[in-house]
Amino acid sequence: MAIPQSLILLALLLFFTLSTANPNPNPKLSSAHEELQHKGFPIGLLPLNVLGYTLNRTSGAFAVNLDGSCKLTLPPDNYLATYSERVTGKLVEGKIAELDGIRVRALFQWWSITGIRSSGDNLVFEVGVLSAKYPARNFNESQECENRPRRSSS
């Protein structure tokens, strides 16, 4: 059982190294990206194709709308990650809970990322009962989705 858990954690590490693959040199950040920063998270947790978002400042419930589902291939092992057209959850200072809409393919099946916590210079990613810690600096830049034209900088 320890081997599959290790592979899942490796897949999560690769999933959240998005900032190293094809970042846009002139990203136009959305207010959703800015809200992530305000709550203690790096902007690279969201791709660049954000159309808008809603946030209930009392409960923390949020919804991020993308301009379509987003597929990312993560090097070096070519893990496939997807963002749904709508990503939802609860965002409070240092914690994203009840996350729905982000999945990674590992061990021949899809795994949902259910939560993310900020812990000093690290992020802790939750997949059900499993969790893994990775440096937050790996997510300092947002990535373009595959098979989409680059956004203009105007």
Contact map, one row per residue, 1 for C-alpha under 8 A:
1111100000000000000000000000000000000000000000000000000000000000000000000000000000000000000000000000000000000000000000000000000000000000000000000000000000
1111110000000000000000000000000000000000000000000000000000000000000000000000000000000000000000000000000000000000000000000000000000000000000000000000000000
1111111000000000000000000000000000000000000000000000000000000000000000000000000000000000000000000000000000000000000000000000000000000000000000000000000000
1111111100000000000000000000000000000000000000000000000000000000000000000000000000000000000000000000000000100000000000000000000000000000000000000000000000
1111111110000000000000000000000000000000000000000000000000000000000000000000000000000000000000000000000000000000000000000000000001000000000000000000000000
0111111111000000000000000000000000000000000000000000000000000000000000000000000000000000000000000000000000000000000000000000000000000000000000000000000000
0011111111100000000000000000000000000000000000000000000000000000000000000000000000000000000000000000000001100000000000000000000000000000000000000000000000
0001111111110000000000000000000000000000000000000000000000000000000000000000000000000000000000000000000001100000000000000000000000000000000000000000000000
0000111111111000000000000000000000000000000000000000000000000000000000000000000000000000000000000000000000000000000000000000000000110000000000000000000000
0000011111111100000000000000000000000000000000000000000000000000000000000000000000000000000000000000000000000000000000000000000000000000000000000000000000
0000001111111110000000000000000000000000000000000000000000000000000000000000001000000000000000000000000111000000000000000000000000000000000000000000000000
0000000111111111000000000000000000000000000000000000000000000000000000000000000000000000000000000000000100000000000000000000100000010000000000000000000000
0000000011111111100000000000000000000000000000000000000000000000000000000000000000000000000000000000000000000000000000000000000000010100000000000000000000
0000000001111111110000000000000000000000000000000000000000000000000000000111001000000000000000000000000000000000000000000000000000000000000000000000000000
0000000000111111110000000000000000000000000000000000000000000000000000000100001110000000000000000000000100000000000000000000000000000000000000000000000000
0000000000011111111000000000000000000000000010000000000000000000000000000000000000000000000000000000000000000000000000000000000000000000011000000000000000
0000000000001111111110000000000000000000000000000000000000000000000000000100000000000000000000000000000000000000000000000000000000000000011000000000000000
0000000000000111111110000000000000000000000100000000000000000000000000000100000000000000000000000000000000000000000000000000000000000000011011100000000000
0000000000000001111111100000000000000000000100000000000000000000000000000000000000000000000000000000000000000000000000000000000000000000011111100000000000
0000000000000000111111100000000000000000000000000000000000000000000000000000000000000000000000000000000000000000000000000000000000000000010000000000000000
0000000000000000111111100000000000000000000000000000000000000000000000000110000000000000000000000000000000000000000000000000000000000000000000100000000000
0000000000000000001111110000000000000000000000000000000000000000000000000000000000000000000000000000000000000000000000000000000000000000000000110000000000
0000000000000000001111111000000000000000000000000000000000000000000000000000000000000000000000000000000000000000000000000000000000000000000011110000000000
0000000000000000000001111110000000000000000000000000000000000000000000000000000000000000000000000000000000000000000000000000000000000000000001110000010000
0000000000000000000000111110000000000000000000000000000000000000000000000000000000000000000000000000000000000000000000000000000000000000000000000000000000
0000000000000000000000011111000000000000000000000000000000000000000000000000000000000000000000000000000000000000000000000000000000000000000000000000000010
0000000000000000000000011111100000000000000000010000000000000000000000000000000000000000000000000000000000000000000000000000000000000000000001000000001010
0000000000000000000000000111110000000000000000010000000000000000000000000000000000000000000000000000000000000000000000000000000000000000000000000000000010
0000000000000000000000000011111111000000000000010000000000000000000000000000000000000000000000000000000000000000000000000000000000000000000000000000000000
0000000000000000000000000001111111000000000000010111000000000000000000000000000000000000000000000000000000000000000000000000000000000000000000000000000000
0000000000000000000000000000111111100000000000000001100000000000000000000000000000000000000000000000000000000000000000000000000000000000000000000000000000
0000000000000000000000000000111111110000000000000101100000000001000000000000000000000000000000000000000000000000000000000000000000000000000000000000000000
0000000000000000000000000000111111111000001001000000000000000000000000000000000000000000000000000000000000000000000000000000000000000000000000000000000000
0000000000000000000000000000111111111100001000000000000000000000000000000000000000000000000000000000000000000000000000000000000000000000000000000000000000
0000000000000000000000000000001111111110000000000000000000000000000000000000000000000000000000000000000000000000000000000000000000000000000000000000000000
0000000000000000000000000000000111111111111000000000000000000000000000000000000000000000000000000000000000000000000000000000000000000000000000000000000000
0000000000000000000000000000000011111111111000000000000000000000000000000000000000000000000000000000000000000000000000000000000000000000000000000000000000
0000000000000000000000000000000001111111100000000000000000000000000000000000000000000000000000000000000000000000000000000000000000000000000000000000000000
0000000000000000000000000000000000111111100000000000000000000000000000000000000000000000001111000000000000000000000000000000000000000000000000000000000000
0000000000000000000000000000000000011111110000000000000000000000000000000000000000000000000011000000000000000000000001000000000000000000000000000000000000
0000000000000000000000000000000000011111111010000000000000000000000000000000000000000000000001000000000000000000000001000000000000000001000000000000000000
0000000000000000000000000000000000011001111110000000000000000000000000000000000000000000000000000000000000000000000000000000000000000001101110000000000000
0000000000000000000000000000000011011000111111000000000000000000000000000000000000000000000000000000000000000000000000000000000000000000001111000000000000
0000000000000000011000000000000000000000011111100000000000000000000000000000000000000000000000000000000000000000000000000000000000000000001111100000000000
0000000000000001000000000000000000000000111111100000000000000000000000000000000000000000000000000000000000000000000000000000000000000000001001000000000000
0000000000000000000000000000000010000000001111110100000000000000000000000000000000000000000000000000000000000000000000000000000000000000000001100000000000
0000000000000000000000000000000000000000000111111100000000000000000001000000000000000000000000000000000000000000000000000000000000000000000001111000000000
0000000000000000000000000011110000000000000001111100000000000000000000000000000000000000000000000000000000000000000000000000000000000000000001111000000000
0000000000000000000000000000000000000000000000111110000000000000011100000000000000000000000000000000000000000000000000000000000000000000000000011000000000
0000000000000000000000000000010100000000000001111111100000000001111000000000000000000000000000000000000000000000000000000000000000000000000000000000000000
0000000000000000000000000000010000000000000000001111100000000001111000000000000000000000000000000000000000000000000000000000000000000000000000000000000000
0000000000000000000000000000011100000000000000000111110000000001110000000000000000000000000000000000000000000000000000000000000000000000000000000000000000
0000000000000000000000000000001100000000000000000111111000000111100000000000000000000000000000000000000000000000000000000000000000000000000000000000000000
0000000000000000000000000000000000000000000000000001111100000111000000000000000000000000000000000000000000000000000000000000000000000000000000000000000000
0000000000000000000000000000000000000000000000000000111110011110000000000000000000000000000000000000000000000000000000000000000000000000000000000000000000
0000000000000000000000000000000000000000000000000000011111111100000000000000000000000000000000000000000000000000000000000000000000000000000000000000000000
0000000000000000000000000000000000000000000000000000001111111000000000000000000000000000000000000000000000000000000000000000000000000000000000000000000000
0000000000000000000000000000000000000000000000000000000111110000000000000000000000000000000000000000000000000000000000000000000000000000000000000000000000
0000000000000000000000000000000000000000000000000000000111111000000000000000000000000000010000000000000000000000000000000000000000000000000000000000000000
0000000000000000000000000000000000000000000000000000001111111100000000000000000000000000011100000000000000000000000000000000000000000000000000000000000000
0000000000000000000000000000000000000000000000000000001110111110000000000000000000000001111000000000000000000000000000000000000000000000000000000000000000
0000000000000000000000000000000000000000000000000000111100011111000000000000000000000001111000000000000000000000000000000000000000000000000000000000000000
0000000000000000000000000000000000000000000000000000111000001111100000000000000000000111100000000000000000000000000000000000000000000000000000000000000000
0000000000000000000000000000000100000000000000000111110000000111110000000000000000000111000000000000000000000000000000000000000000000000000000000000000000
0000000000000000000000000000000000000000000000000111100000000011111000000000000000001110000000000000000000000000000000000000000000000000000000000000000000
0000000000000000000000000000000000000000000000001111000000000001111111000000000000011100000000000000000000000000000000000000000000000000000000000000000000
0000000000000000000000000000000000000000000000001110000000000000111110000000000000001000000000000000000000000000000000000000000000000000000000000000000000
0000000000000000000000000000000000000000000000001000000000000000011111000000000000011000000000000000000000000000000000000000000000000000000000000000000000
0000000000000000000000000000000000000000000000000000000000000000011111100000000001111100000000000000000000000000000000000000000000000000000000000000000000
0000000000000000000000000000000000000000000000100000000000000000010111110000000001111000000000000000000000000000000000000000000000000000000000001100000000
0000000000000000000000000000000000000000000000000000000000000000000011111000000111100000000000000000000000000000000000000000000000000000000000001100000000
0000000000000000000000000000000000000000000000000000000000000000000001111100000111000000000000000000000000000000000000000000000000000000000000001100000000
0000000000000000000000000000000000000000000000000000000000000000000000111110011110000000000000000000000000000000000000000000000000000000000000000100000000
0000000000000110110010000000000000000000000000000000000000000000000000011111111110000000000000000000000000000000000000000000000000000000000000000000000000
0000000000000100000010000000000000000000000000000000000000000000000000001111111000000000000000000000000000000000000000000000000000000000000000000000000000
0000000000000100000000000000000000000000000000000000000000000000000000000111110000000000000000000000000000000000000000000000000000000000000000000000000000
0000000000000000000000000000000000000000000000000000000000000000000000000111111000000000000000000000000000000000000000000000000000000000000000000000000000
0000000000000000000000000000000000000000000000000000000000000000000000001111111100000000000000000000000000000000000000000000000000000000000000000000000000
0000000000100110000000000000000000000000000000000000000000000000000000001110111110000000000000000000000111000000000000000000000000000000000000000000000000
0000000000000010000000000000000000000000000000000000000000000000000000111100011111000000000000000000000110000000000000000000000000000000000000000000000000
0000000000000010000000000000000000000000000000000000000000000000000000111100001111100000000000000000011110000000000000000000000000000000000000000000000000
0000000000000000000000000000000000000000000000000000000000000000000011110000000111110000000000000000111100000000000000000000000000000000000000000000000000
0000000000000000000000000000000000000000000000000000000000000000000011100000000011111110000000000000111000000000000000000000000000000000000000000000000000
0000000000000000000000000000000000000000000000000000000000000000010111000000000001111110000000000000110000000000000000000000000000000000000000000000000000
0000000000000000000000000000000000000000000000000000000000000000111111000000000000111110000000000000100000000000000000000000000000000000000000000000000000
0000000000000000000000000000000000000000000000000000000000000011110010000000000000111111000000000000100000000000000000000000000000000000000000000000000000
0000000000000000000000000000000000000000000000000000000000000011100000000000000000111111100000000011110000000000000000000000000000000000000000000000000000
0000000000000000000000000000000000000000000000000000000000001111000000000000000000000111110000000111100000000000000000000000000000000000000000000000000000
0000000000000000000000000000000000000000000000000000000000001110000000000000000000000011111000011111000000000000000000000000000000000000000000000000000000
0000000000000000000000000000000000000000000000000000000000111100000000000000000000000001111100111110000000000000000000000000000000000000000000000000000000
0000000000000000000000000000000000000010000000000000000000011100000000000000000000000000111111111000000000000000000000000000000000000000000000000000000000
0000000000000000000000000000000000000010000000000000000000010000000000000000000000000000011111110000000000000000000000000000000000000000000000000000000000
0000000000000000000000000000000000000011000000000000000000000000000000000000000000000000001111100000000000000000000000000000000000000000000000000000000000
0000000000000000000000000000000000000011100000000000000000000000000000000000000000000000001111110000000000000000000011100000000000000000000000000000000000
0000000000000000000000000000000000000000000000000000000000000000000000000000000000000000011111111000000000000000001111000000000000000000000000000000000000
0000000000000000000000000000000000000000000000000000000000000000000000000000000000000000111101111110000000000000001110000000000000000000000000000000000000
0000000000000000000000000000000000000000000000000000000000000000000000000000000000000000111000111110000000000000011100000000000000000000000000000000000000
0000000000000000000000000000000000000000000000000000000000000000000000000000000000000001110000011111000000000000011000000000000000000000000000000000000000
0000000000000000000000000000000000000000000000000000000000000000000000000000000000000011110000011111110000000000111000000000000000000000000000000000000000
0000000000000000000000000000000000000000000000000000000000000000000000000000000000000011100000000111110000000001110000000000000000000000000000000000000000
0000000000000000000000000000000000000000000000000000000000000000000000000000000001111111000000000011111000000001100000000000000000000000000000000000000000
0000000000000000000000000000000000000000000000000000000000000000000000000000000011110010000000000011111100000001100000000000000000000000000000000000000000
0000000000000000000000000000000000000000000000000000000000000000000000000000000011100000000000000000111110000111100000000000000000000000000000000000000000
0000000000110010000000000000000000000000000000000000000000000000000000000000001111000000000000000000011111000111100000000000000000000000000000000000000000
0000000000100000000000000000000000000000000000000000000000000000000000000000001110000000000000000000001111111110000000000000000000000000000000000000000000
0000001100100000000000000000000000000000000000000000000000000000000000000000001000000000000000000000000111111110000000000000000000000000000000000000000000
0001001100000000000000000000000000000000000000000000000000000000000000000000000000000000000000000000000011111000000000000000000000000000000000000000000000
0000000000000000000000000000000000000000000000000000000000000000000000000000000000000000000000000000000011111100000000000000000000000000000000000000000000
0000000000000000000000000000000000000000000000000000000000000000000000000000000000000000000000000000000011111110000000000000000000000000000000000000000000
0000000000000000000000000000000000000000000000000000000000000000000000000000000000000000000000000000001111011111000000000000000000000000000000000000000000
0000000000000000000000000000000000000000000000000000000000000000000000000000000000000000000000000000001111001111100000000000001000000000000000000000000000
0000000000000000000000000000000000000000000000000000000000000000000000000000000000000000000000000001111100000111110000000000001100000000000000000000000000
0000000000000000000000000000000000000000000000000000000000000000000000000000000000000000000000000011111100000011111100000000111100000000000000000000000000
0000000000000000000000000000000000000000000000000000000000000000000000000000000000000000000000001111000000000001111100000000111100000000000000000000000000
0000000000000000000000000000000000000000000000000000000000000000000000000000000000000000000000111110000000000000111110000000111000000000000000000000000000
0000000000000000000000000000000000000000000000000000000000000000000000000000000000000000000000111000000000000000111111000011110000000000000000000000000000
0000000000000000000000000000000000000000000000000000000000000000000000000000000000000000000001110000000000000000001111100011100000000000000000000000000000
0000000000000000000000000000000000000001100000000000000000000000000000000000000000000000000001100000000000000000000111111111000000000001000000000000000000
0000000000000000000000000000000000000000000000000000000000000000000000000000000000000000000001000000000000000000000011111111000000000000000000000000000000
0000000000000000000000000000000000000000000000000000000000000000000000000000000000000000000000000000000000000000000001111110000000000000000000000000000000
0000000000000000000000000000000000000000000000000000000000000000000000000000000000000000000000000000000000000000000001111110000000000011100000000000000000
0000000000000000000000000000000000000000000000000000000000000000000000000000000000000000000000000000000000000000000001111111000000001111100000000000000000
0000000000000000000000000000000000000000000000000000000000000000000000000000000000000000000000000000000000000000000111111111100000001111000000000000000000
0000000000000000000000000000000000000000000000000000000000000000000000000000000000000000000000000000000000000000000111100111110000111100000000000000000000
0000000000010000000000000000000000000000000000000000000000000000000000000000000000000000000000000000000000000000111110000011111000111000000000000000000000
0000000000000000000000000000000000000000000000000000000000000000000000000000000000000000000000000000000000000000111100000001111111110000000000000000000000
0000000000000000000000000000000000000000000000000000000000000000000000000000000000000000000000000000000000000011111000000000111111100000000000000000000000
0000000000000000000000000000000000000000000000000000000000000000000000000000000000000000000000000000000000000001110000000000011111100000000000000000000000
0000000000000000000000000000000000000000000000000000000000000000000000000000000000000000000000000000000000000000000000000000011111100000000000000000000000
0000100000000000000000000000000000000000000000000000000000000000000000000000000000000000000000000000000000000000000000000000011111110000000000000000000000
0000000010000000000000000000000000000000000000000000000000000000000000000000000000000000000000000000000000000000000000000001111111111000000000000000000000
0000000010011000000000000000000000000000000000000000000000000000000000000000000000000000000000000000000000000000000000000001110001111100000000000000000000
0000000000000000000000000000000000000000000000000000000000000000000000000000000000000000000000000000000000000000000000000111100000111110000000000000000000
0000000000001000000000000000000000000000000000000000000000000000000000000000000000000000000000000000000000000000000000000111000000011111010000000000000000
0000000000000000000000000000000000000000000000000000000000000000000000000000000000000000000000000000000000000000000000001110000000001111110000000000000000
0000000000000000000000000000000000000000110000000000000000000000000000000000000000000000000000000000000000000000000001001110000000000111111100000000000000
0000000000000000000000000000000000000000010000000000000000000000000000000000000000000000000000000000000000000000000000001100000000000011111100000000000000
0000000000000001111100000000000000000000000000000000000000000000000000000000000000000000000000000000000000000000000000000000000000000111111100000000000000
0000000000000001111000000000000000000000011110000000000000000000000000000000000000000000000000000000000000000000000000000000000000000001111111000000000000
0000000000000000001000000000000000000000011100000000000000000000000000000000000000000000000000000000000000000000000000000000000000000001111111000000000000
0000000000000000011000100000000000000000011100000000000000000000000000000000000000000000000000000000000000000000000000000000000000000000001111100000000000
0000000000000000011000110010000000000000001111110000000000000000000000000000000000000000000000000000000000000000000000000000000000000000001111110000000000
0000000000000000011011110000000000000000000101110000000000000000000000000000000000000000000000000000000000000000000000000000000000000000000011111000000000
0000000000000000000001110000000000000000000000111000000000000000000000000000000000000000000000000000000000000000000000000000000000000000000001111101010000
0000000000000000000000000000000000000000000000111000000000000000000001110000000000000000000000000000000000000000000000000000000000000000000000111111000000
0000000000000000000000000000000000000000000000000000000000000000000001111000000000000000000000000000000000000000000000000000000000000000000000011111000000
0000000000000000000000000000000000000000000000000000000000000000000000000000000000000000000000000000000000000000000000000000000000000000000000001111100000
0000000000000000000000000000000000000000000000000000000000000000000000000000000000000000000000000000000000000000000000000000000000000000000000011111110000
0000000000000000000000000000000000000000000000000000000000000000000000000000000000000000000000000000000000000000000000000000000000000000000000000011111000
0000000000000000000000010000000000000000000000000000000000000000000000000000000000000000000000000000000000000000000000000000000000000000000000010001111100
0000000000000000000000000010000000000000000000000000000000000000000000000000000000000000000000000000000000000000000000000000000000000000000000000000111110
0000000000000000000000000000000000000000000000000000000000000000000000000000000000000000000000000000000000000000000000000000000000000000000000000000011111
0000000000000000000000000111000000000000000000000000000000000000000000000000000000000000000000000000000000000000000000000000000000000000000000000000001111
0000000000000000000000000000000000000000000000000000000000000000000000000000000000000000000000000000000000000000000000000000000000000000000000000000000111
